[in-house]
Amino acid sequence: MASRDGGPSLGAMFGAGRAETFMGLPRWDGGPAPAVLLGADGCTPYPSVGFYCAGGPAAIRAAASAFALAHHNWNFDLGRPAFGARLPADGGDIPVDPSRPEENRRAIRDRVAAVIAQGAVPVLVGGDDSLPIPMLQALDGPLCVLQIDAHIDWRRDVEGERWGLSSTMRRASEMGQVERIVQVGARGIGSARPADVEDARRWGARLVPATDPDPVESALAQIPPGARIAVCLDWDGLDPSIMPAVIGRSAGGLSYADLLDLLTGAAGRGRIVAFAATEFMPSRDIDGQGATLAAQALIAVLGLLCA
Ligand SMILES: [Mn+2]
């Protein structure tokens, strides 16, 4: 695989061609697997912005092509081989249409449920941050939601839309199976008003802002031991210096090491039963840097789920 400028690339050095699936992993056949990656370009768009993260799954898959021959290599992010004996699978993209949000939500819910029914952990790759709502709806309780995000997403609605990306944690709080919400990485000014923060706190959401002296340890301490954890990662939770491919770059975010520590810490404390990575905006990426980070992070996530 050539790099973006046509020059030498890491993938070419390793002999990897352009893979059709994420990292060249096997296509999901609908049967048992340790984890299944699913892409979706969006779910419930706001009229003003539409599917602004469309193409995110494709960009991240393209970046992961560089590692297509590395399934059995050592992953230093995890301190062990990339995957166990059973490889994760790629379930392809869920067809979505910006003019049919209700159908999108149903399709995502059904596809996630089909993955779970096979004993596999769904890894949903977006697409905007409205995607986790139907994913969470497909999960049984009790659930601990671990949100990593620059924004708390507790708006009742935006532009009259209740199921959009700024309401994801509010909708999660209304689901009977969600017992705990831990939110890490909030900073700067987002869409939250003081009343939204009050509502989150009153419900019992554990808010760990990015300014916390040790946001990783503070967040992990709020996850009940043995919890079934649904991770909702918005890429803007990371610092924009390492993840530029987001609509709202906000300084002071988590580092890549913080992200790894959070995820490995969460997997050690409880069990990750679902994972969503959202808000990757290809048009904001810089020379593929964000897509490469996303691919590396998702390879670590799949490895954690396949141990
Ligand atoms: Mn966000």
Residues whose N, C-alpha, C, O or C-beta is under 5 A from the ligand:
A	BS01	MN	D149 A150 H151 D234 D236
